[in-house]
Amino acid sequence: MKSSQRTKRLMTIVMMAAGTVLSGCLLDSASVRAQNGGDETAKAALRDKLKEAGTFAEDKYSIVSWAELRTAMNAAREVADKAGTTPSEWQAAQANVQKEIDTLEKRKVLPDLSPRIGLSASPFATNRKGPINNVALLWATSEPSDFFEVRRYTAKSGAPMTIYSGRGVSFNDYDLKVGTYFYRLVAYRNGKTLTSNEAQVTTKALPASIQDYSNQTGTGEPLGEPLKIGNTYYRFPSERDGKALKAMWVETSRDGKNWERGAVVMDRTSHPDLDDYKFESGTMFYDKKRDRIVWWAHWEVSGPTYGHGRAIVATAKPGERFTVHRIYNPLGIQVRDMSVFVDKDNQGYLVAASNVPGQGANATLYIFKLNADYTDVTGMTNKVMENGYREAPHIIKVGGFYYLFFSQAAGWYPSRAGYVSAKALEGRWSDVRYIGNTSTFSAQSGHIMEFGQGEQHVPVMQANRWIRGEGTSGNVMLPLRFAEGFAFADYAPTLLVDRAKNLIIPLHTGALLSQDRPASSSIPGSKNHDVGKAFDGDYSTSFQSEEKKWPFTVTMDLGTVSRVRNVQISWHLHKGSEAYYKYTIEGSLDGKEWRALLDRTDEKDTVVSKTYGFSSDMLPDAPLARHVRVNIQRAVLHNNPNNWYPPTLYEVKIYGENGQEMGRGSGR
């Protein structure tokens, strides 16, 4: 009996133990199911946060401003994709991504600390025999101003002389003695002032070895793009076979003028993708460390298509055959107009007019980081002008600022050159700013050449004239000036060049006689567009009339009888319906009797029918006139027989000799 009871008791214990184990197993299974559900929830939450972060960043910010967020996102993706990570790790990654999103939300209300005012001062000549004793002053502000004062100092601690007071954005200080001068600009707004940087200029005698380059004809001292390595210049012409490129060879020169043809350096055997191709915009530079030329260019198949948007990367020892490293879309992104910028630390960057699938060509300017030997893209540094559709990007660095120049996409017609600036390539860029006049002086923004060093460092923009009259220049060479994140450029008919002294000086045909002089028009100007706006020295303002009466005239009183040598006119252009203008220029001594000085009405003359946006007419006989009248007959649109343009003039500049004004300063 006792044995039977013990057996029952043992069985009861075993059954109870089994029940406990079973219960525990059931509890553990439920716990695992709950944990797995929690894991999936945490992982799903992390992935949702990553999706939110990507949309948030792309929609609201340029790629540079969310660099920290991208880092957090990449780390979070590794956590989500890696086996064996725990929910706490997923939650920590999600929190880190959210932290960077919150940081961006705060960043968008941070103030823009970039300089708000900049003044540039540069010397120029009015006589081919010198001296270089005139100073062009150009300025800009990022805030509206009531008026400006320009002050000149002969010593940093000396007493200032106010040489300009008005609402313009430029002034010429003429006929100075040889020496060093300092300038400051003061902007006034509602009783408050804003003072610019100090601009320093040294006037000097004109070197005897000076050479000329003509912006009118493109002749004289060459200022093109040949690559100079040591004492040898290199350039690389090409030969076409129908619409496709057949071969490229090297030419060398000791003086940049006389060239000797060398061997073929690239042909269809250089790469499988060079069987049927063409090259567009590109950049070539010398890698001194590796003693080789590096070349990046836009590659397309031959014919009218531009749908591939690839980059070709090739290198060669100077004078030797190129090795093609790759023809591709960097990071899967299409690239077209491009250039390479190498910073002082030798880090290289490719900047290109780019787009991703779903965007139109050239939608956004991308700045790519290059590898150590400049032959491949390793990542993206920034996106600029997103969906802005800009072309011809080029970066330079001056005075601690990076400047990214570009042109508007306008086919072959002239367009307005613009730029943005920043203290760091991956930093916040300024709003878009513009240089020169509204047509880049009948050209498109192009390659920028570094010329000179130190105080004589003058980068020169080689603006491209794709449409031009016979006998006129294919490029407009524009010396660039910089101040505190602002850039400036103006047109000069001639540039004086001394390569030995790294000197480049604009030469005008006398003083600017027309700025702020009394003017009249045959039709009334509209509100804020009176005729004086065409003579105020500001390329961004214009005379415009609501009365669409053609022809119309504008007349300027120079104040005294003067010799008129050069008339520059900045015309109105409407993108997509660009027009050339038919006009005449007349002069008078008394405002009553007029005689013809220039006739630009013959449509068979390509100087008339292929000049868009800007004209610079030289008057070799330098006629005498006190009054100058421009008769604008009509605008001839390239795609419309009807002239629907409103009568408009952006700027008229008249240069020459006026004895009463030379030597005492004159507005520009």
C-alpha positions in Angstrom: 0.0 0.0 0.0 2.8 2.3 1.0 4.6 1.3 -2.2 1.5 2.1 -4.3 1.1 5.5 -2.6 4.7 6.3 -3.2 4.2 5.4 -6.9 1.2 7.7 -7.2 2.9 10.5 -5.4 6.0 10.1 -7.7 3.7 10.2 -10.8 2.0 13.3 -9.5 5.3 15.0 -9.0 6.4 14.0 -12.5 3.2 15.2 -14.0 3.4 18.4 -12.1 7.0 18.9 -13.2 6.0 18.1 -16.8 3.1 20.6 -16.5 5.5 23.2 -15.2 7.9 22.6 -18.0 5.1 22.6 -20.6 3.7 25.8 -19.1 7.2 27.3 -19.2 7.6 26.3 -22.8 4.3 27.8 -23.7 5.2 31.0 -21.9 8.6 31.1 -23.6 7.0 30.7 -27.0 4.6 33.5 -26.3 7.5 35.6 -25.1 9.5 34.8 -28.3 6.5 35.7 -30.4 6.1 39.0 -28.6 9.8 39.7 -28.9 9.9 38.9 -32.6 6.9 41.1 -33.1 8.6 43.9 -31.2 11.8 43.4 -33.2 9.9 43.7 -36.5 8.1 46.8 -35.2 11.4 48.4 -34.2 13.0 47.5 -37.5 10.0 48.7 -39.5 10.1 52.0 -37.5 13.7 52.4 -38.3 13.2 51.8 -42.0 10.2 54.3 -41.9 12.5 56.9 -40.3 15.1 56.3 -42.9 12.5 56.9 -45.7 11.3 60.0 -43.9 14.8 61.3 -43.6 15.6 60.8 -47.2 12.4 62.6 -48.4 12.9 65.3 -45.9 16.5 66.0 -46.9 16.0 65.9 -50.7 12.9 68.1 -50.6 14.1 70.8 -48.3 17.8 71.0 -48.4 20.9 70.9 -50.6 22.9 67.7 -50.2 25.7 69.5 -48.3 23.4 70.7 -45.5 22.4 67.2 -44.6 25.9 65.7 -44.6 25.6 64.8 -40.9 22.1 63.3 -41.6 23.5 61.2 -44.4 26.1 59.8 -42.1 23.5 58.9 -39.5 21.3 57.3 -42.3 24.2 55.2 -43.6 25.0 54.0 -40.0 21.3 53.2 -39.5 21.1 51.2 -42.7 24.1 49.1 -41.6 22.3 48.4 -38.3 19.1 47.4 -40.1 20.8 45.2 -42.6 23.3 43.5 -40.3 22.3 40.1 -38.7 22.3 39.8 -35.0 21.6 43.4 -34.1 19.3 44.1 -31.2 16.1 46.2 -30.9 18.0 48.6 -28.6 20.5 49.2 -31.4 17.7 49.8 -33.9 16.1 52.3 -31.5 19.4 54.1 -31.0 19.9 54.4 -34.7 16.4 55.7 -35.2 17.0 58.3 -32.4 20.3 59.4 -34.1 18.5 59.9 -37.4 15.8 61.9 -35.7 18.4 64.0 -33.9 19.9 65.1 -37.3 16.5 65.8 -38.7 15.9 68.1 -35.7 19.3 69.8 -36.3 18.3 70.6 -39.9 15.0 72.1 -38.7 17.0 74.4 -36.5 19.6 75.2 -39.2 17.1 76.6 -41.7 16.5 79.5 -39.4 20.1 80.3 -38.8 21.2 83.7 -40.2 23.2 84.0 -43.4 26.6 85.3 -42.1 28.1 85.9 -45.5 29.3 89.5 -46.2 26.6 91.9 -47.2 28.8 94.4 -49.1 31.8 94.2 -51.4 34.0 96.7 -53.3 36.5 96.0 -56.0 39.1 98.4 -57.4 41.2 97.7 -60.5 43.5 99.8 -62.7 42.9 100.5 -66.3 44.4 102.6 -69.1 42.8 105.1 -71.5 45.9 105.5 -73.7 47.9 102.8 -75.4 51.1 104.6 -74.3 50.0 104.7 -70.7 50.3 105.3 -67.8 47.9 102.9 -66.0 46.5 105.7 -63.8 42.7 105.2 -63.7 40.8 103.0 -61.3 37.5 101.2 -62.0 35.4 100.8 -58.9 32.6 98.2 -58.8 30.5 97.3 -55.9 27.5 95.2 -54.8 25.4 94.7 -51.7 23.0 91.9 -50.7 20.6 94.4 -49.1 18.8 97.4 -50.6 20.5 100.8 -50.1 19.3 104.4 -50.5 22.6 105.7 -51.8 26.4 105.1 -51.7 29.5 107.0 -51.0 33.0 106.0 -52.3 35.9 107.4 -50.2 39.5 107.5 -51.4 42.6 107.5 -49.1 46.2 108.1 -50.0 47.3 106.3 -46.8 45.5 103.8 -44.6 45.4 106.3 -41.7 44.9 109.4 -43.9 41.9 111.6 -44.3 39.4 110.3 -46.8 38.1 112.2 -49.9 34.6 111.4 -51.0 34.8 111.0 -54.8 31.3 109.6 -55.5 27.9 110.0 -53.9 24.8 108.5 -55.6 22.7 105.4 -56.3 24.9 103.8 -58.9 27.0 100.6 -58.6 30.2 101.8 -60.4 32.5 104.7 -60.7 35.8 105.5 -62.5 38.5 107.5 -60.8 40.5 109.1 -63.6 44.0 110.6 -64.1 45.6 109.7 -60.8 49.3 110.2 -60.0 51.5 107.1 -59.8 51.1 105.6 -56.3 49.0 103.5 -54.0 45.4 104.3 -53.2 42.8 102.8 -50.8 39.1 102.9 -51.3 36.0 102.2 -49.1 32.4 102.1 -49.9 29.7 103.2 -47.4 26.1 102.2 -48.1 23.2 104.2 -46.4 19.8 102.7 -45.6 17.2 104.3 -43.3 19.8 106.3 -41.4 22.0 103.2 -41.0 25.4 102.6 -42.6 27.2 99.5 -43.9 30.9 99.8 -44.7 32.8 97.7 -47.3 36.1 96.0 -47.3 39.2 98.1 -48.1 40.2 97.9 -51.8 43.8 98.8 -52.6 45.2 99.8 -56.0 48.7 100.8 -57.2 48.9 102.9 -60.4 52.0 102.6 -62.5 53.7 103.3 -65.8 52.8 101.0 -68.7 55.5 98.4 -69.4 57.3 98.7 -72.7 56.8 95.0 -73.5 53.0 95.2 -73.4 51.0 93.4 -76.1 47.4 93.9 -77.2 44.4 91.5 -77.3 41.3 92.8 -79.1 37.9 91.8 -77.7 36.5 93.4 -80.9 38.2 91.1 -83.4 39.9 88.4 -81.3 43.3 89.3 -82.7 46.6 90.1 -81.1 48.3 88.4 -78.1 46.7 85.0 -77.7 44.7 84.6 -74.5 43.1 81.2 -75.2 43.3 77.9 -73.5 46.6 76.2 -74.5 48.1 74.3 -71.6 51.6 75.4 -70.6 54.0 72.9 -69.0 57.4 74.3 -68.3 58.4 76.3 -71.4 56.1 74.5 -73.8 52.5 75.1 -74.7 50.2 72.2 -75.7 46.9 72.1 -77.5 44.9 69.2 -78.9 43.1 69.7 -82.2 40.8 67.0 -83.6 39.7 65.7 -87.0 36.1 64.7 -87.8 34.8 61.9 -90.0 31.4 63.2 -90.9 29.7 64.0 -87.6 31.9 61.7 -85.5 35.4 62.5 -84.2 38.1 60.4 -85.9 41.3 61.4 -84.1 43.0 63.9 -81.8 46.6 65.0 -82.1 49.0 67.1 -80.1 50.5 70.5 -81.2 53.3 72.2 -79.3 54.6 75.8 -79.2 57.3 77.8 -77.4 55.5 81.2 -77.7 51.8 80.3 -77.9 51.7 81.6 -81.4 53.7 79.3 -83.7 52.6 75.7 -83.5 54.1 72.4 -84.6 52.0 69.4 -85.2 52.9 66.2 -83.4 51.6 62.6 -83.1 48.0 61.3 -82.8 47.3 61.0 -79.1 43.8 59.5 -79.2 41.7 57.7 -81.9 39.0 55.1 -82.2 41.4 52.4 -81.1 41.9 54.0 -77.7 38.7 52.6 -76.2 35.8 50.5 -77.3 33.4 53.4 -76.8 35.3 55.6 -79.2 34.1 53.9 -82.3 31.3 56.5 -82.9 31.5 59.5 -80.6 32.0 63.2 -80.0 33.4 65.3 -77.3 31.8 68.4 -75.9 32.8 70.7 -73.0 35.8 69.5 -71.1 38.7 70.4 -68.9 42.5 69.7 -69.1 45.1 70.3 -66.5 48.6 69.3 -65.5 49.2 66.9 -62.6 52.7 68.0 -61.6 53.1 65.2 -59.0 52.6 62.5 -61.6 54.0 64.5 -64.6 50.9 63.9 -66.7 48.0 65.7 -68.3 44.5 64.8 -66.9 41.5 65.3 -69.2 37.8 65.1 -68.3 35.2 65.8 -71.0 31.6 65.3 -71.9 31.2 62.2 -74.1 28.3 61.5 -76.5 27.7 59.3 -79.5 27.9 61.2 -82.7 25.0 63.0 -84.2 22.4 65.4 -82.7 21.8 63.3 -79.5 22.9 64.4 -76.1 21.1 61.6 -74.2 24.0 59.7 -72.7 25.7 62.4 -70.6 28.8 60.5 -69.9 32.3 61.6 -68.8 35.5 60.4 -70.5 38.6 60.4 -68.2 42.0 60.1 -69.8 45.7 60.8 -68.9 48.9 61.2 -70.8 52.5 62.2 -70.3 53.1 65.6 -72.0 53.2 64.9 -75.8 52.4 61.2 -75.5 49.4 59.1 -76.2 46.4 59.3 -73.9 45.2 56.3 -71.8 41.4 56.3 -71.5 40.6 55.2 -67.9 36.8 55.1 -68.2 33.7 56.5 -70.0 30.8 56.4 -67.6 28.1 58.2 -65.6 29.8 59.1 -62.3 27.7 57.6 -59.4 25.0 56.8 -62.1 24.5 60.5 -62.8 24.5 62.1 -66.2 27.1 64.8 -66.7 27.6 67.3 -69.5 29.4 70.7 -69.3 32.1 70.1 -66.7 35.4 71.4 -65.3 37.9 70.2 -62.6 38.9 72.4 -59.6 42.0 71.4 -57.6 42.2 73.0 -54.2 45.4 74.1 -52.4 45.5 70.8 -50.5 45.6 69.0 -53.9 42.1 67.6 -53.4 40.3 67.6 -56.8 36.7 68.1 -57.5 34.6 67.6 -60.7 31.8 70.2 -61.1 29.3 69.3 -63.8 25.9 70.2 -65.2 24.1 67.0 -64.3 20.8 65.2 -63.9 19.4 61.9 -62.5 16.6 59.9 -64.2 13.4 61.9 -64.3 15.1 65.2 -64.6 15.9 67.2 -67.7 19.4 67.5 -68.9 21.6 70.0 -66.9 19.0 70.3 -64.1 21.5 70.6 -61.3 25.2 71.4 -60.8 26.9 68.6 -58.9 30.3 68.9 -57.2 31.9 65.5 -57.1 35.0 64.6 -55.0 37.8 62.9 -57.0 40.3 60.3 -56.0 44.0 61.0 -55.4 45.1 60.8 -59.1 42.0 62.7 -60.4 40.8 59.8 -62.6 37.6 58.8 -60.8 34.7 60.1 -58.7 34.7 58.9 -55.1 31.6 60.7 -53.7 29.4 63.7 -53.9 30.4 66.9 -52.1 27.4 69.2 -52.9 24.5 70.0 -55.2 24.1 73.6 -56.3 21.3 75.4 -58.2 19.0 72.4 -57.9 16.6 72.3 -60.9 18.1 75.6 -62.0 19.2 74.4 -65.5 22.7 76.0 -65.7 25.7 75.2 -67.9 29.4 75.8 -68.2 30.2 75.5 -64.4 33.7 76.5 -63.2 35.1 76.9 -59.7 37.9 79.2 -58.6 39.0 80.3 -55.1 40.0 83.9 -54.3 40.4 85.6 -50.9 39.1 82.7 -48.9 35.9 82.3 -50.9 34.9 79.7 -53.5 33.1 81.1 -56.5 31.1 78.8 -58.8 30.3 80.4 -62.2 27.8 79.2 -64.7 25.6 80.3 -67.6 21.9 80.0 -68.3 20.9 77.2 -70.6 20.1 79.2 -73.8 21.2 77.0 -76.7 23.7 78.9 -78.8 22.5 82.4 -77.9 24.1 84.7 -75.3 22.9 84.4 -71.7 23.5 86.0 -68.4 26.6 84.8 -66.5 25.9 84.1 -62.8 27.7 82.7 -59.8 27.3 81.7 -56.2 30.0 81.9 -53.5 30.7 80.1 -50.3 33.5 79.7 -47.6 33.5 76.0 -48.1 32.6 73.7 -51.0 30.4 71.6 -48.7 29.0 74.7 -47.0 26.1 77.1 -47.5 26.2 78.9 -50.9 25.0 82.4 -51.5 22.0 83.2 -53.5 22.5 83.6 -57.2 24.4 86.7 -58.2 25.2 88.1 -61.7 28.3 89.7 -63.3 28.6 91.9 -66.4 25.5 92.8 -68.4 22.4 90.7 -69.1 24.0 88.9 -72.1 27.6 88.5 -70.8 28.5 91.0 -73.6 27.0 88.9 -76.4 28.5 85.6 -75.1 28.0 82.7 -72.6 30.0 82.2 -69.4 32.9 79.9 -70.1 36.4 78.7 -69.0 38.2 80.8 -66.4 42.0 81.2 -66.8 44.2 82.0 -63.8 46.4 84.9 -64.7 49.1 86.5 -62.5 49.8 86.2 -58.8 49.4 88.3 -55.7 48.1 91.8 -56.2 48.3 91.1 -60.0 46.2 87.9 -59.8 43.4 88.5 -62.3 41.3 85.4 -63.3 40.0 85.9 -66.9 36.7 84.5 -68.1 36.8 83.2 -71.6 33.2 83.8 -72.5 32.1 82.0 -75.7 30.4 83.7 -78.6 28.8 80.9 -80.5 26.8 83.3 -82.8 28.8 86.3 -84.1 29.4 88.5 -87.1 32.2 88.0 -89.6 35.5 89.5 -88.4 34.4 89.7 -84.7 35.9 87.8 -81.8 34.8 84.2 -81.0 35.5 84.9 -77.3 35.0 87.9 -75.0 37.8 88.0 -72.5 36.6 89.4 -69.2 39.0 90.1 -66.3 37.3 89.2 -63.1 37.5 91.1 -59.8 36.5 89.8 -56.4 35.5 91.2 -53.0 34.1 89.4 -50.0 32.1 86.8 -51.9 31.1 89.2 -54.7 32.5 89.0 -58.3 32.6 91.7 -60.9 33.3 91.9 -64.7 33.1 94.6 -67.3 33.9 94.9 -71.0 36.9 96.6 -72.5 37.6 96.7 -76.3 41.3 96.0 -75.7 43.3 94.1 -73.1 47.0 95.0 -72.6 49.0 91.9 -71.7 52.5 91.5 -70.3 53.1 87.7 -69.8 56.6 88.3 -68.3 55.1 90.4 -65.5 51.8 88.5 -65.3 50.0 91.8 -66.1 46.7 92.2 -67.8 45.2 95.7 -68.0 41.9 96.8 -69.7 42.3 99.6 -72.2 39.3 101.9 -73.0 39.2 104.5 -75.8 39.1 107.5 -73.5 36.9 108.3 -70.6 33.2 107.2 -70.1 31.4 110.4 -71.0 27.8 109.4 -70.7 27.0 108.3 -67.2 24.4 110.3 -65.4 24.3 112.9 -68.1 21.0 114.5 -69.1 19.0 112.2 -71.5 15.7 112.2 -73.3 13.7 109.7 -75.4 11.0 110.0 -78.1 8.6 107.9 -76.1 8.0 108.1 -72.3 9.5 105.6 -70.0 7.3 103.4 -67.7 7.4 103.7 -63.9 10.9 103.1 -62.6 12.2 102.7 -66.1 12.8 106.3 -67.2 15.4 107.1 -69.9 18.1 107.9 -67.2 18.2 104.2 -66.4 19.9 103.6 -69.7 22.8 105.9 -68.7 23.2 105.2 -65.0 26.2 102.7 -65.3 24.1 99.9 -63.9 23.6 96.9 -66.2 20.6 95.6 -64.2 18.4 98.7 -64.7 16.8 99.7 -68.0 14.8 102.2 -69.9 11.5 100.7 -71.0 8.3 102.1 -72.4 4.8 100.7 -72.3 4.1 102.4 -75.6 5.2 99.9 -78.1 6.2 102.4 -80.7 9.0 101.5 -83.1 11.3 103.1 -84.1 12.2 105.2 -81.1 15.2 107.3 -80.1 17.3 108.1 -77.0 19.5 111.2 -76.9 22.3 112.1 -74.6 23.9 115.5 -73.8 27.6 115.0 -73.1 27.8 118.6 -71.6 30.5 119.8 -74.0 31.8 119.0 -77.5 33.7 115.7 -77.2 35.5 113.2 -79.5 33.3 110.1 -79.6 35.4 106.9 -80.1 33.3 103.9 -78.8 29.6 103.4 -78.3 28.5 100.3 -76.3 24.9 99.3 -76.1 23.4 96.6 -73.8 20.3 95.3 -75.5 17.2 93.6 -74.2 17.0 89.8 -74.9 14.1 87.5 -74.2 15.2 84.0 -73.6 13.9 81.7 -76.3 13.0 84.6 -78.6 16.4 86.4 -78.9 16.6 89.3 -81.3 19.2 91.5 -83.0 18.6 95.2 -83.5 18.7 97.5 -86.4 19.9 101.0 -85.4 21.8 104.1 -86.3 23.9 106.6 -84.3 23.9 110.3 -84.9 25.9 113.2 -83.5 25.2 116.9 -83.2 27.2 119.9 -82.0 24.1 122.0 -81.1 21.2 119.5 -80.7 19.6 120.8 -83.9 21.7 119.7 -86.9 22.5 116.0 -86.9 24.9 113.9 -89.0 25.2 110.1 -89.2 28.0 108.5 -87.2 27.2 104.8 -87.7 24.6 102.7 -89.6 23.8 99.2 -88.4 20.7 98.5 -90.4 21.9 96.3 -93.2 20.7 92.8 -92.4 23.1 91.3 -95.0 26.0 92.5 -92.7 26.5 89.7 -90.2 27.9 92.2 -87.7 24.2 93.4 -87.6 22.3 90.1 -88.0 24.5 88.0 -85.7 25.0 90.4 -82.8 22.8 89.6 -79.9 22.6 91.3 -76.5 25.5 93.7 -76.8 27.2 95.8 -79.4 30.5 97.7 -79.2 31.0 100.0 -82.1 34.3 101.8 -82.7 34.3 105.2 -84.5 37.8 105.4 -85.9 37.5 109.0 -87.1 36.5 110.1 -83.6 33.8 112.5 -84.7 33.1 115.6 -82.6 29.7 115.8 -80.9 28.1 117.2 -77.9 24.8 115.4 -78.4 24.6 111.7 -79.3 21.3 110.1 -80.5 20.6 106.4 -81.0 17.8 105.6 -83.4 16.5 102.1 -82.7 14.5 101.0 -85.8 13.3 97.5 -84.7 14.2 94.2 -83.0 14.4 91.2 -85.3 13.4 88.0 -83.5 15.0 84.8 -84.7 11.8 82.8 -84.4 9.1 85.3 -85.0 8.5 87.7 -87.9 6.6 90.0 -85.6 8.4 92.4 -83.2 6.6 92.1 -80.0 9.4 93.4 -77.9 8.7 96.4 -75.7 11.1 99.3 -76.5 13.9 98.7 -74.0 17.5 99.7 -73.5 19.6 98.4 -70.6 22.7 100.6 -70.9 24.3 103.0 -73.4 28.0 103.9 -72.8 29.8 106.5 -74.8 33.6 106.7 -74.5 36.0 109.4 -75.9 37.8 112.5 -74.9 36.2 115.4 -73.1 38.7 117.9 -71.9 36.4 119.4 -69.2 35.9 116.0 -67.5 39.2 114.2 -67.9 41.4 114.5 -64.8 38.7 115.2 -62.3 36.9 111.9 -62.0 34.0 110.7 -64.0 31.2 108.2 -63.4 31.1 104.9 -65.1 
